[in-house]
Amino acid sequence: MGVVNLLIYFATMMGIYAILALGLNFHYGSSGLVNFGHVGFFAVGAYTSALVTMLGAPFLVGILIILVVLFMRGGLIKEKKKVYKV
């Protein structure tokens, strides 16, 4: 069973990085804009996932915690944009 789990892990990681690369390619390749917002959300999600996993939380609880953290981060960015809107 170890080899099957390893293949599932690699396929999952390839899918995650492919989605990240497609998002960055869409921004930079199509419009020429350099936007690292995708990378920021990816990094916060990965860091939160690592912390939740170290605490021993179940998978679905971890996903919910990650979603809450990312929604809070997005809300902070949205509020900051309102203040500096020109």
Secondary structure, DSSP 8 states (H G I E B T S, - for coil): -HHHHHHHHHHHHHHHHHHHHHHHHIIIIII-----HHHHHHHHHHHHHHHHHHHT--HHHHHHHHHHHHHHHHHHHHHHHHHT--
